[in-house]
Amino acid sequence: MPPSGTVVEGVDFHRWVVALCKPDAVDRGLVDQVLERISGAYATVVARLDLTAQAWQAHVHYWDLLVNADWFTDRDIPACLDAEYAGRPVTVALIHGAPGVHARLREAQSPPTPGFLLSASRGLLSVEAVEQLVRALEIPGVSVVELNSEGV
């Protein structure tokens, strides 16, 4: 087993995007249309995985909602996440492009609304978590875009 971190050494995260197509987009049959639109923005969908989301995956993805669950006194956040994700289909796509791919994808998906999470992170995180990471790393030209099937 390689030492921690060496698996991603040399990976240029300025060129990679992970897209999560949420259950509403899958249910509405919009995944192919959205991924084609992304491919038309000078990027290549390198891999795609259609899967059934597990509750723990939603909890990891939206960890910030769970940590701050006391902000939502009128909601049971774990139950809401389970209802939206557990046992439901999602699609995850790995996308590669030239430097500036994030800006091109942002321009291609207008108006940006919730529904699809695009991030240059190594994992699937909430938009807020990725934004915090981008700010902390001070990487020029990196942006976080959250898109929805409504913009298609």
PATORLUM-859727 format. One record per residue: x, y, z of N, C-alpha, C in turn. Coordinates in pm, whole numbers, padded with zeros to 5 digits, always signed. Example, Ala and Ser with C-alpha at 12.3 -4.5 7.8 and 13.67 -1.06 7.14 Angstrom:
BEGIN
{n_X = +01319; n_Y = -00569; n_Z = +00780; ca_X = +01230; ca_Y = -00450; ca_Z = +00780; c_X = +01320; c_Y = -00330; c_Z = +00780}
{n_X = +01285; n_Y = -00225; n_Z = +00708; ca_X = +01367; ca_Y = -00106; ca_Z = +00714; c_X = +01290; c_Y = +00003; c_Z = +00787}
//
This chain:
BEGIN
{n_X = +00085; n_Y = -00117; n_Z = +00000; ca_X = +00000; ca_Y = +00000; ca_Z = +00000; c_X = +00090; c_Y = +00124; c_Z = +00000}
{n_X = +00064; n_Y = +00217; n_Z = -00094; ca_X = +00148; ca_Y = +00339; ca_Z = -00098; c_X = +00120; c_Y = +00427; c_Z = +00023}
{n_X = +00220; n_Y = +00508; n_Z = +00061; ca_X = +00199; ca_Y = +00601; ca_Z = +00173; c_X = +00085; c_Y = +00698; c_Z = +00143}
{n_X = +00021; n_Y = +00744; n_Z = +00245; ca_X = -00092; ca_Y = +00836; ca_Z = +00232; c_X = -00055; c_Y = +00956; c_Z = +00145}
{n_X = -00143; n_Y = +00988; n_Z = +00052; ca_X = -00122; ca_Y = +01105; ca_Z = -00033; c_X = -00047; c_Y = +01077; c_Z = -00161}
{n_X = +00030; n_Y = +00968; n_Z = -00167; ca_X = +00110; ca_Y = +00945; ca_Z = -00288; c_X = +00025; c_Y = +00900; c_Z = -00406}
{n_X = -00093; n_Y = +00850; n_Z = -00380; ca_X = -00180; ca_Y = +00805; ca_Z = -00489; c_X = -00217; c_Y = +00922; c_Z = -00580}
{n_X = -00226; n_Y = +01041; n_Z = -00527; ca_X = -00266; ca_Y = +01157; ca_Z = -00606; c_X = -00151; c_Y = +01251; c_Z = -00636}
{n_X = -00030; n_Y = +01212; n_Z = -00604; ca_X = +00085; ca_Y = +01297; ca_Z = -00636; c_X = +00092; c_Y = +01319; c_Z = -00787}
{n_X = +00114; n_Y = +01441; n_Z = -00826; ca_X = +00128; ca_Y = +01474; ca_Z = -00967; c_X = -00003; c_Y = +01493; c_Z = -01042}
{n_X = -00116; n_Y = +01472; n_Z = -00976; ca_X = -00245; ca_Y = +01492; ca_Z = -01043; c_X = -00273; c_Y = +01642; c_Z = -01049}
{n_X = -00302; n_Y = +01691; n_Z = -01167; ca_X = -00331; ca_Y = +01833; ca_Z = -01185; c_X = -00481; c_Y = +01854; c_Z = -01166}
{n_X = -00521; n_Y = +01889; n_Z = -01045; ca_X = -00663; ca_Y = +01905; ca_Z = -01013; c_X = -00725; c_Y = +02026; c_Z = -01082}
{n_X = -00643; n_Y = +02109; n_Z = -01148; ca_X = -00698; ca_Y = +02219; ca_Z = -01226; c_X = -00764; c_Y = +02168; c_Z = -01354}
{n_X = -00739; n_Y = +02042; n_Z = -01388; ca_X = -00791; ca_Y = +01984; ca_Z = -01511; c_X = -00904; c_Y = +01882; c_Z = -01487}
{n_X = -00934; n_Y = +01852; n_Z = -01362; ca_X = -01030; ca_Y = +01746; ca_Z = -01330; c_X = -01152; c_Y = +01800; c_Z = -01257}
{n_X = -01265; n_Y = +01741; n_Z = -01289; ca_X = -01392; ca_Y = +01776; ca_Z = -01226; c_X = -01464; c_Y = +01646; c_Z = -01192}
{n_X = -01525; n_Y = +01641; n_Z = -01076; ca_X = -01614; ca_Y = +01531; ca_Z = -01041; c_X = -01755; c_Y = +01587; c_Z = -01039}
{n_X = -01844; n_Y = +01524; n_Z = -01116; ca_X = -01982; ca_Y = +01571; ca_Z = -01123; c_X = -02073; c_Y = +01467; c_Z = -01058}
{n_X = -02158; n_Y = +01512; n_Z = -00971; ca_X = -02258; ca_Y = +01426; ca_Z = -00909; c_X = -02394; c_Y = +01466; c_Z = -00965}
{n_X = -02456; n_Y = +01376; n_Z = -01038; ca_X = -02591; ca_Y = +01399; ca_Z = -01088; c_X = -02686; c_Y = +01340; c_Z = -00985}
{n_X = -02760; n_Y = +01427; n_Z = -00921; ca_X = -02843; ca_Y = +01389; ca_Z = -00808; c_X = -02967; c_Y = +01312; c_Z = -00853}
{n_X = -03036; n_Y = +01248; n_Z = -00758; ca_X = -03151; ca_Y = +01163; ca_Z = -00792; c_X = -03259; c_Y = +01231; c_Z = -00876}
{n_X = -03284; n_Y = +01359; n_Z = -00854; ca_X = -03390; ca_Y = +01424; ca_Z = -00933; c_X = -03355; c_Y = +01428; c_Z = -01080}
{n_X = -03227; n_Y = +01449; n_Z = -01112; ca_X = -03185; ca_Y = +01451; ca_Z = -01253; c_X = -03192; c_Y = +01311; c_Z = -01313}
{n_X = -03152; n_Y = +01210; n_Z = -01236; ca_X = -03160; ca_Y = +01073; ca_Z = -01285; c_X = -03306; c_Y = +01035; c_Z = -01308}
{n_X = -03392; n_Y = +01066; n_Z = -01211; ca_X = -03534; ca_Y = +01033; ca_Z = -01222; c_X = -03598; c_Y = +01098; c_Z = -01346}
{n_X = -03552; n_Y = +01216; n_Z = -01378; ca_X = -03611; ca_Y = +01290; ca_Z = -01491; c_X = -03544; c_Y = +01257; c_Z = -01624}
{n_X = -03446; n_Y = +01164; n_Z = -01622; ca_X = -03381; ca_Y = +01122; ca_Z = -01745; c_X = -03293; c_Y = +01228; c_Z = -01808}
{n_X = -03232; n_Y = +01313; n_Z = -01728; ca_X = -03155; ca_Y = +01425; ca_Z = -01781; c_X = -03004; c_Y = +01407; c_Z = -01776}
{n_X = -02957; n_Y = +01295; n_Z = -01723; ca_X = -02812; ca_Y = +01278; ca_Z = -01704; c_X = -02737; c_Y = +01283; c_Z = -01837}
{n_X = -02782; n_Y = +01209; n_Z = -01938; ca_X = -02712; ca_Y = +01209; ca_Z = -02067; c_X = -02707; c_Y = +01350; c_Z = -02126}
{n_X = -02817; n_Y = +01422; n_Z = -02118; ca_X = -02823; ca_Y = +01557; ca_Z = -02172; c_X = -02724; c_Y = +01649; c_Z = -02099}
{n_X = -02716; n_Y = +01637; n_Z = -01969; ca_X = -02625; ca_Y = +01722; ca_Z = -01892; c_X = -02480; c_Y = +01686; c_Z = -01922}
{n_X = -02448; n_Y = +01557; n_Z = -01927; ca_X = -02310; ca_Y = +01517; ca_Z = -01955; c_X = -02270; c_Y = +01552; c_Z = -02097}
{n_X = -02363; n_Y = +01546; n_Z = -02192; ca_X = -02334; ca_Y = +01590; ca_Z = -02329; c_X = -02306; c_Y = +01740; c_Z = -02331}
{n_X = -02381; n_Y = +01814; n_Z = -02254; ca_X = -02361; ca_Y = +01959; ca_Z = -02247; c_X = -02224; c_Y = +01991; c_Z = -02187}
{n_X = -02185; n_Y = +01914; n_Z = -02086; ca_X = -02052; ca_Y = +01932; ca_Z = -02027; c_X = -01945; c_Y = +01899; c_Z = -02130}
{n_X = -01962; n_Y = +01791; n_Z = -02204; ca_X = -01865; ca_Y = +01753; ca_Z = -02307; c_X = -01855; c_Y = +01860; c_Z = -02414}
{n_X = -01963; n_Y = +01931; n_Z = -02440; ca_X = -01961; ca_Y = +02038; ca_Z = -02538; c_X = -01889; c_Y = +02162; c_Z = -02488}
{n_X = -01851; n_Y = +02164; n_Z = -02362; ca_X = -01782; ca_Y = +02280; ca_Z = -02304; c_X = -01632; c_Y = +02257; c_Z = -02299}
{n_X = -01581; n_Y = +02187; n_Z = -02400; ca_X = -01437; ca_Y = +02163; ca_Z = -02411; c_X = -01382; c_Y = +02080; c_Z = -02297}
{n_X = -01459; n_Y = +01982; n_Z = -02258; ca_X = -01416; ca_Y = +01888; ca_Z = -02156; c_X = -01457; c_Y = +01749; c_Z = -02203}
{n_X = -01396; n_Y = +01648; n_Z = -02145; ca_X = -01426; ca_Y = +01510; ca_Z = -02182; c_X = -01475; c_Y = +01435; c_Z = -02060}
{n_X = -01589; n_Y = +01370; n_Z = -02073; ca_X = -01637; ca_Y = +01282; ca_Z = -01966; c_X = -01556; c_Y = +01153; c_Z = -01981}
{n_X = -01463; n_Y = +01132; n_Z = -01888; ca_X = -01369; ca_Y = +01021; ca_Z = -01894; c_X = -01433; c_Y = +00892; c_Z = -01841}
{n_X = -01513; n_Y = +00904; n_Z = -01738; ca_X = -01576; ca_Y = +00787; ca_Z = -01678; c_X = -01710; c_Y = +00828; c_Z = -01619}
{n_X = -01798; n_Y = +00730; n_Z = -01614; ca_X = -01932; ca_Y = +00753; ca_Z = -01559; c_X = -01971; c_Y = +00629; c_Z = -01481}
{n_X = -02029; n_Y = +00651; n_Z = -01366; ca_X = -02074; ca_Y = +00540; ca_Z = -01282; c_X = -02216; c_Y = +00568; c_Z = -01238}
{n_X = -02307; n_Y = +00481; n_Z = -01279; ca_X = -02445; ca_Y = +00489; ca_Z = -01234; c_X = -02455; c_Y = +00396; c_Z = -01114}
{n_X = -02504; n_Y = +00448; n_Z = -01004; ca_X = -02510; ca_Y = +00365; ca_Z = -00884; c_X = -02631; c_Y = +00401; c_Z = -00798}
{n_X = -02656; n_Y = +00319; n_Z = -00701; ca_X = -02761; ca_Y = +00345; ca_Z = -00604; c_X = -02695; c_Y = +00401; c_Z = -00480}
{n_X = -02734; n_Y = +00520; n_Z = -00443; ca_X = -02671; ca_Y = +00588; ca_Z = -00328; c_X = -02708; c_Y = +00517; c_Z = -00198}
{n_X = -02613; n_Y = +00513; n_Z = -00110; ca_X = -02633; ca_Y = +00460; ca_Z = +00025; c_X = -02645; c_Y = +00579; c_Z = +00121}
{n_X = -02714; n_Y = +00559; n_Z = +00229; ca_X = -02734; ca_Y = +00667; ca_Z = +00326; c_X = -02600; c_Y = +00725; c_Z = +00371}
{n_X = -02502; n_Y = +00642; n_Z = +00399; ca_X = -02374; ca_Y = +00692; ca_Z = +00450; c_X = -02306; c_Y = +00784; c_Z = +00348}
{n_X = -02325; n_Y = +00757; n_Z = +00218; ca_X = -02264; ca_Y = +00843; ca_Z = +00116; c_X = -02323; c_Y = +00984; c_Z = +00121}
{n_X = -02453; n_Y = +00993; n_Z = +00138; ca_X = -02516; ca_Y = +01124; ca_Z = +00151; c_X = -02470; c_Y = +01193; c_Z = +00278}
{n_X = -02453; n_Y = +01118; n_Z = +00384; ca_X = -02409; ca_Y = +01176; ca_Z = +00511; c_X = -02266; c_Y = +01228; c_Z = +00500}
{n_X = -02180; n_Y = +01156; n_Z = +00428; ca_X = -02042; ca_Y = +01203; ca_Z = +00408; c_X = -02043; c_Y = +01326; c_Z = +00318}
{n_X = -02120; n_Y = +01319; n_Z = +00211; ca_X = -02127; ca_Y = +01430; ca_Z = +00115; c_X = -02176; c_Y = +01558; c_Z = +00182}
{n_X = -02276; n_Y = +01544; n_Z = +00266; ca_X = -02335; ca_Y = +01661; ca_Z = +00332; c_X = -02298; c_Y = +01666; c_Z = +00480}
{n_X = -02175; n_Y = +01632; n_Z = +00510; ca_X = -02129; ca_Y = +01629; ca_Z = +00650; c_X = -02151; c_Y = +01763; c_Z = +00719}
{n_X = -02137; n_Y = +01872; n_Z = +00643; ca_X = -02152; ca_Y = +02004; ca_Z = +00704; c_X = -02294; c_Y = +02027; c_Z = +00754}
{n_X = -02393; n_Y = +01969; n_Z = +00687; ca_X = -02530; ca_Y = +01980; ca_Z = +00735; c_X = -02549; c_Y = +01901; c_Z = +00864}
{n_X = -02481; n_Y = +01788; n_Z = +00874; ca_X = -02493; ca_Y = +01707; ca_Z = +00995; c_X = -02422; c_Y = +01772; c_Z = +01113}
{n_X = -02305; n_Y = +01828; n_Z = +01086; ca_X = -02229; ca_Y = +01895; ca_Z = +01193; c_X = -02306; c_Y = +02016; c_Z = +01244}
{n_X = -02373; n_Y = +02084; n_Z = +01155; ca_X = -02449; ca_Y = +02204; ca_Z = +01191; c_X = -02599; c_Y = +02177; c_Z = +01199}
{n_X = -02636; n_Y = +02054; n_Z = +01229; ca_X = -02777; ca_Y = +02015; ca_Z = +01231; c_X = -02859; c_Y = +02097; c_Z = +01330}
{n_X = -02793; n_Y = +02150; n_Z = +01434; ca_X = -02868; ca_Y = +02230; ca_Z = +01531; c_X = -02916; c_Y = +02363; c_Z = +01472}
{n_X = -02866; n_Y = +02400; n_Z = +01354; ca_X = -02914; ca_Y = +02520; ca_Z = +01285; c_X = -03054; c_Y = +02497; c_Z = +01230}
{n_X = -03087; n_Y = +02372; n_Z = +01207; ca_X = -03214; ca_Y = +02335; ca_Z = +01144; c_X = -03305; c_Y = +02271; c_Z = +01249}
{n_X = -03355; n_Y = +02350; n_Z = +01338; ca_X = -03433; ca_Y = +02297; ca_Z = +01451; c_X = -03566; c_Y = +02237; c_Z = +01408}
{n_X = -03613; n_Y = +02272; n_Z = +01289; ca_X = -03742; ca_Y = +02220; ca_Z = +01242; c_X = -03728; c_Y = +02098; c_Z = +01152}
{n_X = -03604; n_Y = +02046; n_Z = +01136; ca_X = -03582; ca_Y = +01933; ca_Z = +01045; c_X = -03492; c_Y = +01828; c_Z = +01109}
{n_X = -03518; n_Y = +01704; n_Z = +01074; ca_X = -03431; ca_Y = +01593; ca_Z = +01108; c_X = -03340; c_Y = +01573; c_Z = +00986}
{n_X = -03223; n_Y = +01635; n_Z = +00988; ca_X = -03135; ca_Y = +01637; ca_Z = +00871; c_X = -03098; c_Y = +01496; c_Z = +00825}
{n_X = -03054; n_Y = +01405; n_Z = +00913; ca_X = -03023; ca_Y = +01271; ca_Z = +00864; c_X = -03144; c_Y = +01205; c_Z = +00794}
{n_X = -03263; n_Y = +01222; n_Z = +00848; ca_X = -03382; ca_Y = +01164; ca_Z = +00787; c_X = -03410; c_Y = +01228; c_Z = +00650}
{n_X = -03389; n_Y = +01359; n_Z = +00639; ca_X = -03409; ca_Y = +01427; ca_Z = +00510; c_X = -03311; c_Y = +01375; c_Z = +00405}
{n_X = -03184; n_Y = +01361; n_Z = +00444; ca_X = -03083; ca_Y = +01309; ca_Z = +00352; c_X = -03117; c_Y = +01167; c_Z = +00311}
{n_X = -03156; n_Y = +01085; n_Z = +00407; ca_X = -03192; ca_Y = +00947; ca_Z = +00377; c_X = -03308; c_Y = +00942; c_Z = +00278}
{n_X = -03408; n_Y = +01026; n_Z = +00298; ca_X = -03524; ca_Y = +01027; ca_Z = +00211; c_X = -03488; c_Y = +01069; c_Z = +00068}
{n_X = -03394; n_Y = +01162; n_Z = +00055; ca_X = -03357; ca_Y = +01212; ca_Z = -00078; c_X = -03258; c_Y = +01121; c_Z = -00150}
{n_X = -03172; n_Y = +01050; n_Z = -00076; ca_X = -03064; ca_Y = +00975; ca_Z = -00140; c_X = -03067; c_Y = +00824; c_Z = -00120}
{n_X = -03091; n_Y = +00777; n_Z = -00002; ca_X = -03076; ca_Y = +00634; ca_Z = +00028; c_X = -03162; c_Y = +00548; c_Z = -00064}
{n_X = -03095; n_Y = +00457; n_Z = -00132; ca_X = -03165; ca_Y = +00366; ca_Z = -00221; c_X = -03208; c_Y = +00428; c_Z = -00354}
{n_X = -03163; n_Y = +00549; n_Z = -00381; ca_X = -03203; ca_Y = +00617; ca_Z = -00505; c_X = -03085; c_Y = +00623; c_Z = -00602}
{n_X = -03114; n_Y = +00628; n_Z = -00732; ca_X = -03006; ca_Y = +00630; ca_Z = -00831; c_X = -02939; c_Y = +00767; c_Z = -00841}
{n_X = -02808; n_Y = +00765; n_Z = -00857; ca_X = -02728; ca_Y = +00884; ca_Z = -00885; c_X = -02627; c_Y = +00846; c_Z = -00992}
{n_X = -02569; n_Y = +00945; n_Z = -01054; ca_X = -02461; ca_Y = +00922; ca_Z = -01150; c_X = -02344; c_Y = +01010; c_Z = -01110}
{n_X = -02226; n_Y = +00951; n_Z = -01111; ca_X = -02102; ca_Y = +01024; ca_Z = -01084; c_X = -02019; c_Y = +01019; c_Z = -01211}
{n_X = -01970; n_Y = +01134; n_Z = -01253; ca_X = -01888; ca_Y = +01140; ca_Z = -01374; c_X = -01754; c_Y = +01205; c_Z = -01343}
{n_X = -01649; n_Y = +01152; n_Z = -01402; ca_X = -01515; ca_Y = +01209; ca_Z = -01392; c_X = -01489; c_Y = +01280; c_Z = -01524}
{n_X = -01453; n_Y = +01408; n_Z = -01514; ca_X = -01441; ca_Y = +01493; ca_Z = -01632; c_X = -01301; c_Y = +01552; c_Z = -01637}
{n_X = -01241; n_Y = +01555; n_Z = -01756; ca_X = -01106; ca_Y = +01609; ca_Z = -01774; c_X = -01111; c_Y = +01717; c_Z = -01881}
{n_X = -01035; n_Y = +01822; n_Z = -01860; ca_X = -01028; ca_Y = +01929; ca_Z = -01958; c_X = -00897; c_Y = +02004; c_Z = -01947}
{n_X = -00879; n_Y = +02097; n_Z = -02037; ca_X = -00761; ca_Y = +02182; ca_Z = -02036; c_X = -00770; c_Y = +02278; c_Z = -01918}
{n_X = -00659; n_Y = +02340; n_Z = -01879; ca_X = -00668; ca_Y = +02441; ca_Z = -01774; c_X = -00778; c_Y = +02541; c_Z = -01809}
{n_X = -00855; n_Y = +02577; n_Z = -01710; ca_X = -00969; ca_Y = +02666; ca_Z = -01732; c_X = -01099; c_Y = +02590; c_Z = -01749}
{n_X = -01094; n_Y = +02458; n_Z = -01734; ca_X = -01215; ca_Y = +02376; ca_Z = -01753; c_X = -01327; c_Y = +02419; c_Z = -01659}
{n_X = -01292; n_Y = +02463; n_Z = -01540; ca_X = -01395; ca_Y = +02502; ca_Z = -01443; c_X = -01472; c_Y = +02625; c_Z = -01493}
{n_X = -01401; n_Y = +02722; n_Z = -01548; ca_X = -01466; ca_Y = +02842; ca_Z = -01601; c_X = -01552; c_Y = +02807; c_Z = -01722}
{n_X = -01502; n_Y = +02718; n_Z = -01810; ca_X = -01581; ca_Y = +02679; ca_Z = -01927; c_X = -01708; c_Y = +02607; c_Z = -01886}
{n_X = -01698; n_Y = +02520; n_Z = -01788; ca_X = -01818; ca_Y = +02451; ca_Z = -01741; c_X = -01917; c_Y = +02548; c_Z = -01678}
{n_X = -01864; n_Y = +02644; n_Z = -01605; ca_X = -01951; ca_Y = +02745; ca_Z = -01543; c_X = -02026; c_Y = +02823; c_Z = -01651}
{n_X = -01955; n_Y = +02861; n_Z = -01758; ca_X = -02018; ca_Y = +02934; ca_Z = -01867; c_X = -02119; c_Y = +02848; c_Z = -01942}
{n_X = -02091; n_Y = +02719; n_Z = -01955; ca_X = -02178; ca_Y = +02629; ca_Z = -02030; c_X = -02308; c_Y = +02600; c_Z = -01956}
{n_X = -02307; n_Y = +02609; n_Z = -01826; ca_X = -02424; ca_Y = +02576; ca_Z = -01745; c_X = -02481; c_Y = +02705; c_Z = -01688}
{n_X = -02573; n_Y = +02764; n_Z = -01760; ca_X = -02629; ca_Y = +02889; ca_Z = -01714; c_X = -02781; c_Y = +02879; c_Z = -01715}
{n_X = -02849; n_Y = +02920; n_Z = -01615; ca_X = -02798; ca_Y = +02975; ca_Z = -01490; c_X = -02759; c_Y = +02863; c_Z = -01394}
{n_X = -02655; n_Y = +02885; n_Z = -01313; ca_X = -02618; ca_Y = +02782; ca_Z = -01215; c_X = -02720; c_Y = +02776; c_Z = -01101}
{n_X = -02772; n_Y = +02658; n_Z = -01077; ca_X = -02868; ca_Y = +02635; ca_Z = -00970; c_X = -02837; c_Y = +02502; c_Z = -00905}
{n_X = -02895; n_Y = +02470; n_Z = -00789; ca_X = -02865; ca_Y = +02342; ca_Z = -00722; c_X = -02908; c_Y = +02222; c_Z = -00805}
{n_X = -02840; n_Y = +02113; n_Z = -00789; ca_X = -02878; ca_Y = +01990; ca_Z = -00856; c_X = -02761; c_Y = +01905; c_Z = -00897}
{n_X = -02657; n_Y = +01969; n_Z = -00949; ca_X = -02536; ca_Y = +01897; ca_Z = -00987; c_X = -02421; c_Y = +01962; c_Z = -00915}
{n_X = -02338; n_Y = +01883; n_Z = -00853; ca_X = -02222; ca_Y = +01936; ca_Z = -00785; c_X = -02101; c_Y = +01912; c_Z = -00873}
{n_X = -02035; n_Y = +02019; n_Z = -00913; ca_X = -01910; ca_Y = +02008; ca_Z = -00987; c_X = -01800; c_Y = +02058; c_Z = -00896}
{n_X = -01699; n_Y = +01978; n_Z = -00880; ca_X = -01590; ca_Y = +02024; ca_Z = -00795; c_X = -01458; c_Y = +01971; c_Z = -00845}
{n_X = -01354; n_Y = +02040; n_Z = -00812; ca_X = -01219; ca_Y = +01996; ca_Z = -00845; c_X = -01160; c_Y = +01919; c_Z = -00729}
{n_X = -01241; n_Y = +01883; n_Z = -00635; ca_X = -01190; ca_Y = +01812; ca_Z = -00518; c_X = -01171; c_Y = +01666; c_Z = -00549}
{n_X = -01099; n_Y = +01597; n_Z = -00462; ca_X = -01077; ca_Y = +01454; ca_Z = -00477; c_X = -01195; c_Y = +01374; c_Z = -00427}
{n_X = -01289; n_Y = +01436; n_Z = -00363; ca_X = -01403; ca_Y = +01365; ca_Z = -00310; c_X = -01529; c_Y = +01444; c_Z = -00334}
{n_X = -01640; n_Y = +01384; n_Z = -00305; ca_X = -01767; ca_Y = +01452; ca_Z = -00321; c_X = -01800; c_Y = +01523; c_Z = -00192}
{n_X = -01799; n_Y = +01653; n_Z = -00196; ca_X = -01821; ca_Y = +01736; ca_Z = -00079; c_X = -01936; c_Y = +01830; c_Z = -00106}
{n_X = -01982; n_Y = +01894; n_Z = -00003; ca_X = -02084; ca_Y = +01997; ca_Z = -00024; c_X = -02020; c_Y = +02116; c_Z = -00094}
{n_X = -02101; n_Y = +02197; n_Z = -00156; ca_X = -02051; ca_Y = +02316; ca_Z = -00223; c_X = -01978; c_Y = +02404; c_Z = -00122}
{n_X = -02035; n_Y = +02420; n_Z = -00004; ca_X = -01973; ca_Y = +02505; ca_Z = +00098; c_X = -01835; c_Y = +02451; c_Z = +00137}
{n_X = -01825; n_Y = +02320; n_Z = +00152; ca_X = -01697; ca_Y = +02261; ca_Z = +00190; c_X = -01593; c_Y = +02280; c_Z = +00081}
{n_X = -01633; n_Y = +02262; n_Z = -00046; ca_X = -01539; ca_Y = +02281; ca_Z = -00156; c_X = -01499; c_Y = +02427; c_Z = -00166}
{n_X = -01594; n_Y = +02519; n_Z = -00148; ca_X = -01560; ca_Y = +02661; ca_Z = -00151; c_X = -01460; c_Y = +02696; c_Z = -00042}
{n_X = -01477; n_Y = +02641; n_Z = +00077; ca_X = -01383; ca_Y = +02665; ca_Z = +00186; c_X = -01245; c_Y = +02610; c_Z = +00151}
{n_X = -01243; n_Y = +02492; n_Z = +00089; ca_X = -01116; ca_Y = +02432; ca_Z = +00048; c_X = -01047; c_Y = +02518; c_Z = -00057}
{n_X = -01121; n_Y = +02563; n_Z = -00157; ca_X = -01062; ca_Y = +02646; ca_Z = -00262; c_X = -01006; c_Y = +02775; c_Z = -00203}
{n_X = -01082; n_Y = +02838; n_Z = -00113; ca_X = -01032; ca_Y = +02961; ca_Z = -00049; c_X = -00906; c_Y = +02933; c_Z = +00032}
{n_X = -00907; n_Y = +02823; n_Z = +00106; ca_X = -00792; ca_Y = +02791; ca_Z = +00191; c_X = -00667; c_Y = +02762; c_Z = +00109}
{n_X = -00682; n_Y = +02696; n_Z = -00005; ca_X = -00568; ca_Y = +02662; ca_Z = -00089; c_X = -00522; c_Y = +02777; c_Z = -00177}
{n_X = -00606; n_Y = +02878; n_Z = -00191; ca_X = -00574; ca_Y = +02996; ca_Z = -00272; c_X = -00528; c_Y = +02957; c_Z = -00412}
{n_X = -00605; n_Y = +02870; n_Z = -00478; ca_X = -00571; ca_Y = +02825; ca_Z = -00612; c_X = -00636; c_Y = +02921; c_Z = -00712}
{n_X = -00557; n_Y = +02991; n_Z = -00792; ca_X = -00615; ca_Y = +03086; ca_Z = -00887; c_X = -00693; c_Y = +03014; c_Z = -00996}
{n_X = -00804; n_Y = +03073; n_Z = -01036; ca_X = -00882; ca_Y = +03021; ca_Z = -01146; c_X = -00972; c_Y = +02904; c_Z = -01113}
{n_X = -00972; n_Y = +02857; n_Z = -00990; ca_X = -01057; ca_Y = +02745; ca_Z = -00953; c_X = -01188; c_Y = +02802; c_Z = -00900}
{n_X = -01296; n_Y = +02743; n_Z = -00945; ca_X = -01426; ca_Y = +02788; ca_Z = -00897; c_X = -01512; c_Y = +02667; c_Z = -00868}
{n_X = -01613; n_Y = +02689; n_Z = -00787; ca_X = -01708; ca_Y = +02585; ca_Z = -00752; c_X = -01840; c_Y = +02622; c_Z = -00816}
{n_X = -01899; n_Y = +02529; n_Z = -00887; ca_X = -02024; ca_Y = +02555; ca_Z = -00958; c_X = -02123; c_Y = +02449; c_Z = -00916}
{n_X = -02241; n_Y = +02491; n_Z = -00876; ca_X = -02347; ca_Y = +02397; ca_Z = -00846; c_X = -02456; c_Y = +02416; c_Z = -00949}
{n_X = -02491; n_Y = +02309; n_Z = -01017; ca_X = -02586; ca_Y = +02315; ca_Z = -01127; c_X = -02704; c_Y = +02224; c_Z = -01102}
{n_X = -02812; n_Y = +02251; n_Z = -01170; ca_X = -02933; ca_Y = +02169; ca_Z = -01159; c_X = -02986; c_Y = +02140; c_Z = -01296}
{n_X = -03064; n_Y = +02036; n_Z = -01303; ca_X = -03128; ca_Y = +02001; ca_Z = -01428; c_X = -03219; c_Y = +02113; c_Z = -01478}
{n_X = -03256; n_Y = +02206; n_Z = -01391; ca_X = -03340; ca_Y = +02318; ca_Z = -01431; c_X = -03270; c_Y = +02405; c_Z = -01534}
{n_X = -03135; n_Y = +02409; n_Z = -01529; ca_X = -03061; ca_Y = +02493; ca_Z = -01622; c_X = -03038; c_Y = +02428; c_Z = -01757}
{n_X = -03084; n_Y = +02304; n_Z = -01771; ca_X = -03061; ca_Y = +02232; ca_Z = -01897; c_X = -03164; c_Y = +02271; c_Z = -01999}
//
